[in-house]
Amino acid sequence: MRLAFLILMALLGEGFTFAKQAAGVPVVPNFTTGSLTSRTETTSKVTETIVSESYNTGWEYSVSGTNIQHDGKSLSPGSTSLNSWTGLDAKNKPNWTIVRPGEAFQFLEVLKNPGLSNVTTIQRVQEVQQITDTISTFSQ
């Protein structure tokens, strides 16, 4: 018991003995001039996709050639109401014949309906690199 008392007293005494007041030390720079250099490098990858769509907004019928003629039929709807007309009747297109048989001829017939006619997709990838060098000079 006496030993425990002596240990307790010794610990309390040491606690009071080592307690000191805190004091700060002033910081004084020990340089007169200096510089700081930093470099930042950034690399970015940009992917760009462009999609272009072309539409025909109406019917298109065209014919070209040489040494040909048609029988006079027309694809036009005639005197129908615009509200009830739904499109061209390809069964009533003109019949084409060669004017002078045995001679050279050319014939091109195109019938296009309304709707999507072309889709163009362009995709490009760009890599951008940015480098920034910074130099700071200071003196006291």
Helices and strands as residue ranges (DSSP letters): H 2-18, E 33-56, E 60-66, E 68-70, G 90-92, E 96-98, E 106-112, E 115-139
